[in-house]
Amino acid sequence: MRIKRTILIILIILIIGVMSFMIYKKVTYKKPEPKPDIPNPPQTTTVTDFNYDIIHKVNKKEENYLVSPYSMIYALSILNEGAAGNTRAQIEQALKNKTISKSSIVQDKISIANALFIKNEYKKFINTNYINTIKDKYDGEILFDDFYTPEVINNWAYKKTYKMIEKVVDQIDKDFVLGIANAIAIDVEWQVKFMENATTKEDFNKLDGTKKEVDMMHSSEGITYISNDNASGIIKDYKKYDDVELEFIAILPNEKDIKKYINNFDEKELNSLLSNQKTTANYDINLSLPKFKYDFDYEDFMKDLISLGITDAFDKDAANFDLMETEDSILDLYVGEAVHKTHIDLSENGTKAAAVTYFGMFKNTAIAQPKEQLIIKFDRPFLYLIKEKNSNNIWFFGTVYEP
């Protein structure tokens, strides 16, 4: 009997203790203050340079392609001047502090041009500070029009690319407010030309094992041979135009899997090749290089920019282009269209190449939706780039799977 009474007393004490503790917690509990609204951090990518981010993204199909990272950087920089908040942070994260200079025309051989195309109906809502920044910082042309058709945009691109790119957009969307464009074009000669009478008909070996007869140029002058454990290639200089020095670099991977090589191609690999040079001053170098000419339309441009972390700009609900608009603007702009088109023509005389990067800015409506590309003979698929001789600015990067 005494044991049962003792157990009962212990249970009562435990119950009283638990209840007292719960009452104490309820009385002393303070509801945590709500966390401040912190913007979501921009998405990050694993590559450290926008040039090679784009090169890896476009390397999807075994086809001729050509992109201009430099043109993209121009257009994205102009877009970024009007961005704020997460939208700006994402663009800057993708660009990784890339810098560009003002637009210019050099001896009618090299052209870099920028423009804003503003619809008359909405020009009162576009911030004059933004317009002046594009004019002053980028030498941008400001073109106003009713934009019932894309004629003004396409004509501008046609002129600025030395008539190499005829059409940027097919039609103007009903929610179009303004367009942002950059055009880069070169029509440059080799420092040492290929002799036309040395060009011969030869076979080019395609990846599928078949052959195609092509015009193969030959030279043993004005060439620098480059190589490392992974590939070999050449550097061939263009004539100097004012202060602009461009060079052509063609690279032939040791393995035939060119796509795999490009997936791993970066500034370290390029520098490795460039660090081991042999010139015609000390070596007998014989180059065979096919003539080629083609156009490319980067169909996945918007999708690939989104995958690089620039997501908000194309999202009509998340885009923040407050610096592009006036305080009383009713537009709530976002990027509804992203276009990148290129052209190249490489011959005995030199190289003609052009690129246009274009962003169409739309007003936010429920209908418009953002869309979801030491004998060396280049007789099989290869890659090439055109860059500034004394900088890391890659003006053009492309592949030749079939000349």
C-alpha positions in Angstrom: 0.0 0.0 0.0 2.9 2.3 0.9 4.6 1.6 -2.4 1.5 2.4 -4.4 1.1 5.7 -2.6 4.8 6.6 -3.3 4.4 5.8 -7.0 1.2 7.9 -7.1 3.0 10.9 -5.5 5.9 10.7 -7.9 3.5 10.6 -10.9 1.7 13.7 -9.6 4.9 15.6 -9.1 6.0 14.7 -12.7 2.7 15.8 -14.2 2.8 19.1 -12.2 6.4 19.7 -13.4 5.6 19.1 -17.1 2.6 21.4 -17.0 4.6 24.1 -15.2 7.3 23.9 -17.9 4.7 24.2 -20.7 3.0 27.2 -19.1 6.4 28.9 -18.7 7.4 28.3 -22.4 4.0 29.7 -23.5 4.4 32.8 -21.4 8.0 33.6 -22.3 7.8 32.6 -26.0 8.4 35.5 -28.4 7.3 35.2 -32.0 10.3 35.7 -34.3 10.4 38.9 -36.3 9.7 38.4 -40.0 12.8 38.2 -42.2 13.4 41.1 -44.5 12.6 40.6 -48.1 16.0 39.6 -49.5 16.2 39.3 -53.3 17.1 35.8 -54.5 20.8 35.5 -55.4 21.6 35.2 -59.1 22.2 31.7 -60.4 25.8 30.9 -60.9 27.6 28.9 -63.6 30.7 26.8 -63.4 32.6 28.5 -66.2 34.5 31.7 -65.5 34.4 33.5 -68.8 31.3 34.6 -70.9 33.2 33.9 -74.2 33.6 30.2 -73.3 30.2 29.9 -71.6 28.6 30.7 -75.0 31.1 28.6 -77.0 30.1 25.6 -74.8 26.4 26.3 -75.0 26.3 26.6 -78.8 28.3 23.4 -79.2 25.2 21.1 -79.5 25.1 19.9 -83.1 27.7 18.7 -85.6 27.1 21.6 -88.0 28.8 24.8 -89.2 28.1 27.5 -86.7 29.4 30.9 -85.8 28.8 33.2 -82.9 30.1 36.6 -81.8 30.6 36.7 -78.0 31.8 40.3 -78.4 28.5 41.3 -80.0 26.5 39.6 -77.3 28.5 41.4 -74.6 27.8 44.7 -76.2 24.0 44.1 -76.4 23.8 42.6 -72.9 25.8 45.6 -71.5 23.3 48.0 -73.1 20.4 45.9 -71.7 22.1 46.0 -68.3 22.2 49.8 -68.3 18.4 49.8 -67.9 18.2 46.8 -65.5 17.9 46.9 -61.7 17.7 44.4 -58.7 18.1 40.7 -59.5 17.8 41.3 -63.2 20.9 43.5 -63.2 22.8 41.1 -60.8 22.1 38.1 -63.1 23.3 39.9 -66.2 26.5 41.1 -64.4 27.1 37.6 -63.0 26.9 36.1 -66.5 29.1 38.8 -68.1 31.6 38.5 -65.2 32.8 42.1 -65.5 33.5 42.0 -69.3 34.2 45.5 -70.6 33.7 47.0 -74.0 34.7 50.2 -75.8 32.6 52.6 -77.8 31.3 51.7 -81.2 33.5 52.7 -84.1 34.1 52.5 -87.8 37.6 51.8 -89.0 38.5 52.7 -92.6 35.2 51.1 -93.7 36.7 47.7 -93.0 35.7 47.2 -89.3 32.4 48.4 -87.9 30.9 48.2 -84.4 27.5 49.8 -84.1 24.8 50.0 -81.4 21.2 51.2 -81.6 18.0 51.7 -79.7 14.7 51.3 -81.7 11.9 53.1 -79.8 8.3 52.9 -80.7 6.8 56.4 -81.0 3.7 55.3 -79.0 5.8 54.6 -75.9 8.8 57.0 -76.1 7.4 59.2 -73.3 7.8 56.2 -70.9 11.5 55.6 -71.8 13.8 57.2 -69.3 15.9 60.0 -70.9 18.8 59.2 -68.6 18.9 55.7 -70.1 18.7 57.0 -73.7 21.6 59.5 -73.0 23.7 56.8 -71.4 23.4 54.7 -74.5 24.2 57.6 -76.7 27.2 58.8 -74.7 28.7 55.5 -73.4 28.1 53.3 -76.5 27.7 55.9 -79.3 24.3 54.3 -79.8 21.9 55.6 -82.5 18.4 56.3 -81.2 15.8 55.6 -83.9 12.1 56.4 -83.4 9.4 54.9 -85.6 5.8 53.6 -85.4 7.3 50.1 -86.0 4.3 48.6 -87.9 7.0 46.6 -89.7 10.6 45.6 -88.9 12.0 47.6 -91.9 13.9 50.2 -89.8 15.6 47.5 -87.7 16.5 45.2 -90.7 17.7 48.1 -92.8 20.0 49.3 -90.0 21.5 45.9 -89.5 21.9 45.5 -93.3 23.9 48.7 -93.5 26.0 48.2 -90.4 27.0 44.6 -91.4 28.2 45.7 -94.8 25.1 44.1 -96.4 26.0 40.7 -95.0 23.0 40.2 -92.7 19.7 41.2 -94.5 17.1 40.3 -91.8 17.1 40.4 -88.0 13.4 40.0 -87.3 10.5 38.9 -89.5 7.7 40.9 -87.8 7.0 43.3 -85.0 5.2 41.9 -82.0 2.0 43.8 -80.9 3.6 44.4 -77.5 6.9 45.7 -78.9 8.2 48.8 -77.1 11.8 49.1 -78.0 14.7 47.1 -79.5 18.4 46.9 -78.5 20.9 46.0 -81.2 24.6 45.6 -81.7 26.2 44.9 -85.0 29.9 43.9 -85.6 31.2 43.5 -89.2 34.7 43.1 -90.6 35.9 43.1 -94.3 39.6 42.6 -93.7 42.5 41.4 -95.8 45.2 39.0 -94.9 48.5 40.5 -94.1 49.9 37.9 -96.5 47.2 36.7 -99.0 46.8 33.2 -100.4 47.7 33.0 -104.0 44.5 32.3 -106.0 46.4 30.2 -108.6 47.5 27.9 -105.8 43.9 26.9 -104.8 43.1 23.4 -105.9 40.1 21.0 -105.7 40.7 18.5 -102.9 38.7 16.2 -100.7 37.4 17.2 -97.3 36.7 14.3 -94.9 33.4 14.6 -93.2 32.6 13.1 -89.8 30.3 10.4 -91.3 33.2 9.1 -93.4 32.1 10.6 -96.7 34.2 13.1 -98.7 33.3 16.4 -100.2 35.3 18.2 -102.9 36.3 21.7 -101.8 38.4 24.6 -102.9 41.6 24.2 -100.8 43.9 27.2 -100.4 47.6 26.7 -99.9 50.3 28.9 -98.4 53.7 28.7 -96.8 54.1 32.4 -95.9 52.8 34.6 -93.1 51.8 31.6 -90.9 52.5 30.7 -87.3 52.2 27.1 -86.3 50.8 26.4 -82.8 50.4 23.1 -80.9 50.1 21.3 -77.5 49.3 17.7 -76.5 45.6 18.1 -77.5 45.7 19.9 -80.9 47.6 21.8 -83.5 46.8 24.9 -85.5 47.8 28.1 -87.1 47.7 31.8 -86.6 47.3 34.1 -89.6 47.3 37.9 -89.2 45.0 40.3 -90.9 46.2 43.8 -92.0 46.3 46.4 -89.2 43.5 49.0 -89.5 44.3 52.0 -87.4 44.8 50.6 -83.9 42.8 47.4 -84.5 44.8 44.2 -85.0 42.9 41.0 -85.6 44.2 37.5 -86.1 42.7 34.3 -87.4 43.3 31.1 -85.4 42.3 27.7 -86.8 42.6 24.7 -84.5 42.6 21.0 -85.4 42.1 18.6 -82.5 44.3 15.5 -82.4 41.2 13.4 -81.8 38.4 13.4 -84.4 35.8 14.1 -81.7 35.8 17.9 -82.2 32.6 18.3 -80.2 34.3 16.8 -77.1 37.3 19.0 -77.6 35.2 22.2 -77.8 33.3 21.2 -74.7 36.6 21.5 -72.8 38.0 24.4 -74.7 38.7 27.4 -72.6 41.2 30.3 -72.1 43.7 27.9 -70.5 43.6 25.6 -73.5 43.9 28.6 -75.9 46.9 30.0 -74.0 48.5 26.6 -74.0 48.4 26.5 -77.8 49.5 30.1 -78.1 52.5 29.5 -75.8 54.1 27.1 -78.3 54.6 28.9 -81.6 56.7 28.2 -84.6 57.0 30.7 -87.4 58.1 30.5 -91.1 61.3 32.3 -90.1 62.6 29.1 -88.6 60.3 26.4 -90.0 59.0 25.3 -93.4 55.3 25.4 -92.8 52.8 24.4 -95.4 49.2 25.2 -94.8 46.1 23.9 -96.6 42.9 25.6 -95.6 39.5 25.3 -97.3 37.5 28.3 -98.4 34.2 28.5 -96.7 31.1 30.7 -96.5 27.9 30.3 -94.5 25.2 32.0 -92.4 24.1 30.9 -88.9 21.0 31.7 -86.9 21.5 31.0 -83.2 18.0 29.6 -82.5 18.7 28.7 -78.8 20.2 32.1 -77.9 17.5 33.0 -75.4 17.3 29.5 -73.9 21.1 29.4 -73.5 21.3 32.9 -71.8 18.6 31.7 -69.4 20.7 28.6 -68.6 23.7 30.9 -67.9 21.6 32.5 -65.1 20.0 35.4 -66.9 16.5 34.3 -66.0 14.6 37.4 -64.7 15.2 39.5 -67.9 13.0 37.1 -69.9 10.4 36.5 -67.3 7.6 39.1 -67.6 6.7 38.8 -64.0 10.3 39.0 -62.6 12.1 41.3 -65.0 13.2 44.6 -63.6 14.1 47.3 -66.1 13.2 50.3 -63.9 16.2 52.3 -65.0 14.9 52.0 -68.6 11.5 53.4 -67.8 10.2 56.7 -66.5 8.7 56.8 -63.0 5.1 57.1 -64.5 5.7 54.3 -67.0 3.0 51.7 -67.4 5.1 49.3 -69.5 6.7 46.9 -67.0 9.3 45.9 -69.6 10.8 42.5 -70.2 12.9 40.9 -73.0 10.5 39.0 -75.2 12.8 38.4 -78.1 16.5 37.5 -78.4 18.2 37.1 -81.8 21.8 36.4 -82.8 22.7 36.0 -86.5 26.1 35.7 -88.1 27.8 35.4 -91.5 31.3 34.5 -92.7 33.1 34.4 -96.0 36.8 33.3 -95.9 38.8 33.4 -99.1 42.2 33.9 -100.5 41.9 37.7 -100.1 40.7 37.9 -96.5 37.6 37.5 -94.4 34.2 39.0 -94.4 32.3 38.4 -91.2 29.3 39.9 -89.4 27.1 39.5 -86.4 24.0 41.1 -85.0 22.7 40.7 -81.5 19.2 42.0 -80.9 16.8 42.1 -77.9 13.2 43.0 -78.3 11.7 44.7 -75.3 8.0 44.1 -74.8 5.4 45.6 -72.4 4.0 43.1 -69.9 0.7 41.5 -70.9 -0.8 38.2 -70.1 -0.5 37.1 -73.8 3.2 37.6 -74.5 5.4 34.8 -73.3 9.2 34.4 -73.4 10.3 31.6 -75.8 11.8 28.5 -74.5 22.2 27.1 -81.3 54.4 20.7 -89.2 52.3 20.1 -92.3 48.8 21.0 -91.3 45.9 20.3 -93.6 42.4 21.2 -92.5 40.8 18.4 -94.4 38.4 17.4 -91.6 36.1 19.3 -89.2 37.9 22.1 -87.3 37.2 25.2 -85.2 38.4 28.7 -85.6 38.2 32.1 -83.9 38.9 35.7 -84.8 40.2 37.8 -81.9 42.0 41.0 -81.0 45.7 40.3 -81.2 46.6 41.9 -78.0 43.5 41.1 -75.8 41.2 38.3 -74.9 38.3 39.7 -76.8 36.9 37.0 -79.1 35.1 38.7 -82.0 34.0 35.5 -83.7 34.2 31.7 -82.9 33.0 29.0 -85.3 33.3 25.5 -86.6 33.6 24.0 -90.1 32.1 20.6 -90.3 31.5 21.0 -94.0 33.0 23.8 -96.1 
